[in-house]
Structures are given as structure tokens and as C-alpha cells.
Amino acid sequence: MESLTLSVPAMYGDHHVLEVRRLLLALPGVRDVYASSAFKVVEVTYDPAQIEPAVMTNTLKATGYLDELPLPVESGRPVTEADGNGRYFRHTAVYPQADRVVAFAQDVTPPSRPLWPCPGFGPVPKMDE
């Protein structure tokens, strides 16, 4: 058995730990996975005769976990100049997996991209009320 330690910048919550463990444990040759969202590290124990480290790395890269987490920065300008009052708006994204969430938000283009990138979660489809 060998061990592989990976830095996983986009794993910042417990739901990511569960998904990373699920992805890696499904690969043949992976024996154990220790994942920490606090330290953003994954340690994998694997059989080198059955799996290459590149396969595990590519699996996490394909799902977005090895990418740097882009953090939005407020521009200091109002989202819209239409009303001229200079108010700032924050965008709130709601995901279908987070049921019964009440949110107040402004429509921000494009509507298909959540504010915080979250592997394993997608934006809520637009509904007609």
C-alpha cells in the first residue's frame, strides 16, 4: 500500500468531504480516504498495482476540486445605475439541494452561474411564479 496526499482548495465544506470520499472510494485499488475540509487536504491509501496516482488526481480535477476557489470581490459600484440612488446589492444563490431556503436577491446576469462555485451543486432552475 502507498499513500498520496493532495491539496484540494475547492473542498471547503463537509458535503465536499462526502463527495470526494465517494468519488475516490469508487475507484479500483483505493483502500482508504481521509479528507479534511478544514485543512483542504485529502490523503489516499491505495494499491499501486491497481491504480496510478494520476487517475485519482484526474478524477478530482474533472469534478473541480483541484481548482483554486475564486472569491468574488465587491466592486464598490452599484449593480445598477438605473435608479440613481447608489445602493449596493449582494447576490444570493439558492441550490435545489438546500431545501426551504428563503432568500432575497437581485437578478444578476448570467443567471446560470452561482455566486460561490460549489462542486456537486448547481444553480436552481428559473421558475415562473
N, CA, C and O of each residue as an XYZ file, in Angstrom:
516
protein
N       0.829     -1.180      0.000
C       0.000      0.000      0.000
C       0.876      1.247      0.000
O       1.931      1.291      0.632
N       0.415      2.242     -0.715
C       1.095      3.537     -0.742
C       0.110      4.618     -0.369
O      -1.100      4.396     -0.330
N       0.650      5.803     -0.093
C      -0.185      6.932      0.324
C       0.066      8.113     -0.597
O       1.201      8.374     -0.997
N      -1.004      8.822     -0.929
C      -0.945     10.021     -1.764
C      -1.649     11.145     -1.023
O      -2.785     10.981     -0.577
N      -0.983     12.284     -0.888
C      -1.587     13.442     -0.233
C      -1.781     14.533     -1.271
O      -0.841     14.917     -1.966
N      -3.020     15.035     -1.371
C      -3.363     16.065     -2.350
C      -3.921     17.298     -1.654
O      -4.672     17.189     -0.685
N      -3.553     18.456     -2.149
C      -4.167     19.703     -1.712
C      -5.425     19.904     -2.542
O      -5.376     19.845     -3.771
N      -6.551     20.142     -1.879
C      -7.841     20.243     -2.560
C      -8.492     21.583     -2.176
O      -9.301     21.628     -1.249
N      -8.146     22.680     -2.883
C      -8.595     24.020     -2.489
C     -10.112     24.225     -2.528
O     -10.639     25.031     -1.761
N     -10.822     23.510     -3.406
C     -12.265     23.735     -3.536
C     -13.086     22.871     -2.578
O     -14.313     22.864     -2.673
N     -12.458     22.157     -1.676
C     -13.178     21.335     -0.697
C     -13.274     22.141      0.606
O     -12.393     22.066      1.462
N     -14.357     22.910      0.737
C     -14.462     23.800      1.898
C     -15.650     23.498      2.799
O     -15.977     24.312      3.662
N     -16.299     22.368      2.629
C     -17.426     22.018      3.489
C     -17.543     20.509      3.633
O     -16.939     19.748      2.877
N     -18.328     20.091      4.613
C     -18.495     18.658      4.860
C     -19.166     17.939      3.695
O     -18.898     16.761      3.458
N     -20.038     18.639      2.964
C     -20.661     17.996      1.808
C     -19.613     17.698      0.733
O     -19.773     16.748     -0.033
N     -18.543     18.495      0.666
C     -17.456     18.218     -0.265
C     -16.648     17.005      0.194
O     -16.225     16.193     -0.629
N     -16.436     16.882      1.489
C     -15.705     15.727      2.034
C     -16.436     14.443      1.644
O     -15.806     13.483      1.198
N     -17.734     14.420      1.804
C     -18.508     13.221      1.451
C     -18.388     12.911     -0.038
O     -18.232     11.751     -0.421
N     -18.460     13.940     -0.878
C     -18.390     13.731     -2.326
C     -16.992     13.268     -2.753
O     -16.876     12.362     -3.579
N     -15.950     13.862     -2.214
C     -14.578     13.456     -2.540
C     -14.335     12.008     -2.108
O     -13.736     11.227     -2.848
N     -14.795     11.660     -0.924
C     -14.648     10.270     -0.465
C     -15.410      9.312     -1.382
O     -14.902      8.245     -1.726
N     -16.622      9.689     -1.776
C     -17.413      8.838     -2.669
C     -16.704      8.639     -4.005
O     -16.628      7.519     -4.511
N     -16.186      9.724     -4.575
C     -15.500      9.650     -5.870
C     -14.271      8.757     -5.808
O     -14.067      7.908     -6.676
N     -13.457      8.950     -4.784
C     -12.205      8.201     -4.700
C     -12.401      6.741     -4.294
O     -11.730      5.855     -4.822
N     -13.310      6.490     -3.367
C     -13.536      5.106     -2.935
C     -14.181      4.255     -4.028
O     -14.134      3.028     -3.954
N     -14.780      4.880     -5.036
C     -15.371      4.141     -6.151
C     -14.301      3.652     -7.134
O     -14.583      2.801     -7.978
N     -13.086      4.179     -7.033
C     -12.006      3.775     -7.938
C     -11.396      2.453     -7.478
O     -11.225      2.240     -6.278
N     -11.068      1.562     -8.414
C     -10.455      0.285     -8.029
C      -9.051      0.525     -7.485
O      -8.278      1.294     -8.057
N      -8.730     -0.130     -6.391
C      -7.411     -0.016     -5.801
C      -7.321      0.973     -4.658
O      -6.336      0.966     -3.920
N      -8.328      1.831     -4.490
C      -8.328      2.793     -3.390
C      -8.839      2.071     -2.146
O      -9.937      1.516     -2.149
N      -8.033      2.082     -1.081
C      -8.386      1.363      0.142
C      -9.000      2.270      1.198
O      -9.965      1.889      1.861
N      -8.446      3.469      1.357
C      -8.938      4.365      2.399
C      -8.736      5.808      1.958
O      -7.787      6.124      1.241
N      -9.639      6.675      2.394
C      -9.558      8.099      2.063
C      -9.790      8.897      3.336
O     -10.809      8.735      4.008
N      -8.828      9.763      3.662
C      -9.004     10.726      4.738
C      -9.101     12.088      4.077
O      -8.180     12.503      3.374
N     -10.215     12.795      4.295
C     -10.415     14.106      3.688
C     -10.772     15.109      4.782
O     -11.600     14.834      5.649
N     -10.136     16.270      4.726
C     -10.384     17.324      5.710
C     -10.730     18.619      4.994
O      -9.915     19.172      4.255
N     -11.946     19.095      5.222
C     -12.331     20.381      4.641
C     -11.680     21.536      5.401
O     -11.506     22.619      4.841
N     -11.325     21.327      6.647
C     -10.669     22.375      7.429
C      -9.267     22.660      6.899
O      -8.850     23.816      6.818
N      -8.543     21.598      6.539
C      -7.175     21.753      6.044
C      -7.097     21.685      4.521
O      -6.036     21.918      3.943
N      -8.230     21.363      3.864
C      -8.302     21.241      2.407
C      -7.267     20.242      1.875
O      -6.546     20.508      0.913
N      -7.225     19.090      2.538
C      -6.258     18.039      2.203
C      -6.981     16.703      2.104
O      -7.917     16.428      2.856
N      -6.530     15.875      1.159
C      -7.026     14.507      1.015
C      -5.817     13.578      1.053
O      -4.837     13.787      0.338
N      -5.898     12.555      1.892
C      -4.856     11.528      1.935
C      -5.493     10.212      1.529
O      -6.461      9.757      2.139
N      -4.934      9.609      0.490
C      -5.491      8.383     -0.084
C      -4.494      7.246      0.105
O      -3.315      7.380     -0.223
N      -4.980      6.122      0.640
C      -4.190      4.899      0.721
C      -4.663      4.013     -0.420
O      -5.855      3.733     -0.542
N      -3.716      3.567     -1.266
C      -4.097      2.835     -2.469
C      -3.083      1.737     -2.777
O      -1.963      1.729     -2.266
N      -3.518      0.813     -3.629
C      -2.662     -0.268     -4.103
C      -2.061      0.163     -5.440
O      -2.800      0.288     -6.416
N      -0.739      0.397     -5.522
C      -0.137      0.881     -6.759
C      -0.213     -0.122     -7.918
O      -0.038      0.259     -9.075
N      -0.469     -1.386     -7.615
C      -0.619     -2.381     -8.683
C      -1.962     -2.234     -9.398
O      -2.118     -2.702    -10.526
N      -2.932     -1.588     -8.747
C      -4.274     -1.462     -9.329
C      -4.594     -0.073     -9.849
O      -5.444      0.062    -10.729
N      -3.944      0.964     -9.340
C      -4.314      2.317     -9.741
C      -3.089      3.235     -9.702
O      -2.235      3.123     -8.822
N      -3.029      4.131    -10.662
C      -1.971      5.142    -10.727
C      -2.431      6.400     -9.993
O      -3.626      6.693     -9.986
N      -1.525      7.145     -9.381
C      -1.905      8.409     -8.733
C      -2.564      9.407     -9.698
O      -3.420     10.192     -9.290
N      -2.168      9.374    -10.963
C      -2.746     10.292    -11.957
C      -4.246     10.072    -12.139
O      -4.977     11.019    -12.429
N      -4.711      8.837    -11.973
C      -6.148      8.550    -12.110
C      -6.930      9.259    -11.001
O      -7.986      9.840    -11.254
N      -6.411      9.208     -9.783
C      -7.084      9.871     -8.659
C      -7.043     11.388     -8.825
O      -8.032     12.077     -8.577
N      -5.889     11.896     -9.246
C      -5.750     13.337     -9.469
C      -6.697     13.806    -10.572
O      -7.356     14.836    -10.427
N      -6.767     13.061    -11.665
C      -7.654     13.434    -12.777
C      -9.120     13.365    -12.384
O      -9.923     14.172    -12.854
N      -9.482     12.415    -11.530
C     -10.872     12.318    -11.063
C     -11.267     13.569    -10.289
O     -12.349     14.116    -10.500
N     -10.391     14.026     -9.392
C     -10.691     15.232     -8.622
C     -10.620     16.494     -9.483
O     -11.380     17.441     -9.275
N      -9.706     16.497    -10.445
C      -9.594     17.660    -11.339
C     -10.830     17.789    -12.225
O     -11.310     18.899    -12.457
N     -11.353     16.658    -12.725
C     -12.528     16.669    -13.607
C     -13.775     17.187    -12.888
O     -14.673     17.744    -13.519
N     -13.826     17.002    -11.575
C     -15.000     17.464    -10.824
C     -14.801     18.846    -10.203
O     -15.694     19.353     -9.524
N     -13.636     19.457    -10.432
C     -13.420     20.834     -9.998
C     -12.823     21.006     -8.616
O     -12.688     22.137     -8.148
N     -12.463     19.927     -7.953
C     -11.959     20.051     -6.590
C     -10.505     20.526     -6.506
O     -10.092     21.035     -5.464
N      -9.729     20.373     -7.567
C      -8.329     20.796     -7.529
C      -8.140     22.238     -8.003
O      -7.033     22.770     -7.938
N      -9.212     22.869     -8.477
C      -9.133     24.257     -8.918
C      -9.083     25.190     -7.717
O      -9.619     24.883     -6.653
N      -8.437     26.323     -7.902
C      -8.454     27.343     -6.855
C      -9.877     27.859     -6.697
O     -10.615     27.956     -7.677
N     -10.258     28.181     -5.498
C     -11.594     28.688     -5.223
C     -11.629     30.189     -5.515
O     -11.047     30.975     -4.768
N     -12.304     30.591     -6.592
C     -12.360     32.023     -6.900
C     -13.340     32.729     -5.961
O     -14.495     32.321     -5.841
N     -12.886     33.758     -5.317
C     -13.737     34.511     -4.410
C     -14.135     35.821     -5.061
O     -13.269     36.577     -5.501
N     -15.424     36.104     -5.130
C     -15.851     37.365     -5.737
C     -15.455     38.552     -4.864
O     -15.419     38.456     -3.637
N     -15.167     39.641     -5.504
C     -14.794     40.862     -4.804
C     -15.810     41.929     -5.169
O     -16.126     42.119     -6.344
N     -16.320     42.628     -4.160
C     -17.273     43.680     -4.448
C     -16.552     44.836     -5.139
O     -15.455     45.231     -4.744
N     -17.186     45.361     -6.166
C     -16.551     46.387     -6.987
C     -16.608     47.770     -6.352
O     -15.817     48.646     -6.701
N     -17.535     47.970     -5.427
C     -17.684     49.300     -4.847
C     -18.609     50.186     -5.659
O     -18.829     51.346     -5.310
N     -19.150     49.645     -6.740
C     -20.105     50.377     -7.582
C     -21.477     49.739     -7.439
O     -21.572     48.531     -7.221
N     -22.532     50.520     -7.555
C     -23.869     49.920     -7.541
C     -24.045     48.967     -8.719
O     -23.453     49.160     -9.781
N     -24.870     47.932     -8.518
C     -25.127     46.973     -9.587
C     -25.835     47.658    -10.738
O     -25.563     47.369    -11.903
N     -26.735     48.556    -10.415
C     -27.454     49.264    -11.455
C     -27.439     50.761    -11.169
O     -27.554     51.196    -10.023
N     -27.299     51.508    -12.205
C     -27.330     52.969    -12.080
C     -28.713     53.499    -12.445
O     -28.932     54.710    -12.477
N     -29.655     52.578    -12.724
C     -30.958     52.985    -13.240
C     -31.717     53.914    -12.299
O     -32.298     54.906    -12.741
N     -31.717     53.598    -10.997
C     -32.499     54.432    -10.092
C     -31.687     55.583     -9.508
O     -32.248     56.486     -8.887
N     -30.366     55.557     -9.704
C     -29.529     56.678     -9.292
C     -29.342     56.835     -7.795
O     -28.762     57.831     -7.361
N     -29.813     55.886     -6.982
C     -29.678     56.053     -5.535
C     -28.369     55.479     -4.991
O     -28.067     55.654     -3.810
N     -27.587     54.795     -5.834
C     -26.274     54.331     -5.418
C     -26.263     53.205     -4.410
O     -25.271     53.031     -3.701
N     -27.340     52.429     -4.320
C     -27.358     51.306     -3.379
C     -26.547     50.139     -3.929
O     -26.445     49.954     -5.141
N     -25.972     49.356     -3.019
C     -25.233     48.170     -3.397
C     -26.096     46.947     -3.127
O     -26.817     46.889     -2.131
N     -26.015     45.982     -4.015
C     -26.795     44.760     -3.862
C     -25.860     43.572     -3.774
O     -24.834     43.517     -4.451
N     -26.224     42.633     -2.940
C     -25.489     41.368     -2.877
C     -26.374     40.303     -3.506
O     -27.587     40.281     -3.300
N     -25.756     39.434     -4.263
C     -26.485     38.360     -4.937
C     -26.505     37.122     -4.040
O     -25.490     36.779     -3.433
N     -27.650     36.454     -3.954
C     -27.777     35.228     -3.183
C     -28.138     34.100     -4.140
O     -29.068     34.234     -4.935
N     -27.420     33.004     -4.070
C     -27.714     31.839     -4.907
C     -28.343     30.768     -4.028
O     -27.878     30.525     -2.915
N     -29.391     30.132     -4.518
C     -30.068     29.073     -3.789
C     -29.947     27.801     -4.616
O     -30.149     27.822     -5.830
N     -29.622     26.714     -3.968
C     -29.416     25.450     -4.647
C     -30.586     24.506     -4.364
O     -31.184     24.568     -3.290
N     -30.919     23.627     -5.325
C     -32.042     22.709     -5.107
C     -31.805     21.752     -3.941
O     -32.764     21.294     -3.320
N     -30.535     21.441     -3.632
C     -30.240     20.518     -2.546
C     -30.503     21.151     -1.171
O     -30.713     20.434     -0.192
N     -30.494     22.480     -1.095
C     -30.744     23.182      0.164
C     -32.227     23.569      0.172
O     -32.596     24.682     -0.205
N     -33.044     22.648      0.598
C     -34.497     22.813      0.536
C     -34.993     23.864      1.530
O     -34.404     24.051      2.594
N     -36.077     24.543      1.171
C     -36.773     25.501      2.023
C     -35.883     26.674      2.465
O     -35.798     26.993      3.651
N     -35.243     27.287      1.513
C     -34.412     28.450      1.803
C     -35.168     29.702      1.368
O     -35.691     29.767      0.255
N     -35.218     30.685      2.249
C     -35.820     31.962      1.896
C     -34.670     32.915      1.621
O     -33.791     33.100      2.462
N     -34.679     33.518      0.442
C     -33.584     34.412      0.081
C     -34.143     35.643     -0.617
O     -35.165     35.576     -1.299
N     -33.472     36.746     -0.441
C     -33.828     37.976     -1.105
C     -32.658     38.342     -2.002
O     -31.537     38.515     -1.524
N     -32.908     38.459     -3.280
C     -31.803     38.666     -4.202
C     -32.246     39.501     -5.387
O     -33.436     39.655     -5.665
N     -31.270     40.023     -6.060
C     -31.496     40.752     -7.294
C     -31.068     39.848     -8.438
O     -30.124     39.073     -8.283
N     -31.740     39.928     -9.585
C     -31.318     39.147    -10.738
C     -29.977     39.674    -11.216
O     -29.825     40.866    -11.483
N     -29.018     38.789    -11.319
C     -27.688     39.145    -11.775
C     -27.373     38.288    -12.983
O     -27.594     37.077    -12.956
N     -26.869     38.884    -14.025
C     -26.539     38.166    -15.241
C     -25.151     37.573    -15.092
O     -24.278     38.262    -14.565
N     -24.888     36.366    -15.510
C     -25.807     35.375    -16.042
C     -26.482     34.586    -14.923
O     -25.847     34.303    -13.907
N     -27.737     34.231    -15.085
C     -28.454     33.526    -14.017
C     -28.044     32.067    -13.862
O     -28.440     31.427    -12.888
N     -27.264     31.522    -14.793
C     -26.890     30.109    -14.705
C     -25.648     29.883    -13.853
O     -25.260     28.733    -13.648
N     -25.012     30.934    -13.350
C     -23.793     30.774    -12.561
C     -24.060     31.156    -11.115
O     -24.511     32.271    -10.854
N     -23.793     30.255    -10.158
C     -23.953     30.621     -8.755
C     -22.854     31.586     -8.327
O     -21.782     31.621     -8.930
N     -23.121     32.358     -7.298
C     -22.132     33.306     -6.814
C     -20.895     32.595     -6.287
O     -19.770     32.967     -6.621
N     -21.104     31.566     -5.459
C     -19.994     30.803     -4.910
C     -19.897     29.491     -5.650
O     -20.832     28.694     -5.581
N     -18.801     29.224     -6.360
C     -18.678     27.953     -7.062
C     -18.632     26.808     -6.050
O     -17.893     26.860     -5.067
N     -19.417     25.796     -6.305
C     -19.531     24.707     -5.355
C     -19.614     23.396     -6.126
O     -20.692     23.050     -6.610
N     -18.518     22.655     -6.256
C     -18.587     21.376     -6.964
C     -19.665     20.482     -6.368
O     -19.787     20.364     -5.148
N     -20.434     19.861     -7.230
C     -21.504     18.986     -6.778
C     -22.843     19.675     -6.622
O     -23.861     19.004     -6.456
N     -22.869     21.000     -6.672
C     -24.110     21.753     -6.569
C     -24.302     22.560     -7.840
O     -23.333     23.031     -8.434
N     -25.536     22.719     -8.255
C     -25.839     23.529     -9.427
C     -26.862     24.587     -9.096
O     -27.532     24.495     -8.067
N     -27.001     25.595     -9.944
C     -27.987     26.652     -9.666
C     -29.415     26.137     -9.792
O     -29.680     25.180    -10.519
N     -30.304     26.765     -9.097
C     -31.722     26.420     -9.153
C     -32.260     26.845    -10.515
O     -32.010     27.972    -10.942
N     -32.990     25.976    -11.206
C     -33.570     26.391    -12.486
C     -34.587     27.510    -12.262
O     -35.268     27.542    -11.237
N     -34.685     28.419    -13.218
C     -35.595     29.550    -13.101
C     -37.044     29.052    -13.141
O     -37.398     28.184    -13.940
N     -37.875     29.625    -12.256
C     -39.277     29.231    -12.164
C     -40.174     30.417    -12.492
O     -39.829     31.566    -12.216
N     -41.312     30.129    -13.077
C     -42.324     31.167    -13.268
C     -43.246     31.143    -12.078
O     -43.751     30.086    -11.699
N     -43.472     32.302    -11.482
C     -44.322     32.347    -10.298
C     -45.726     32.734    -10.659
O     -46.586     32.824     -9.784
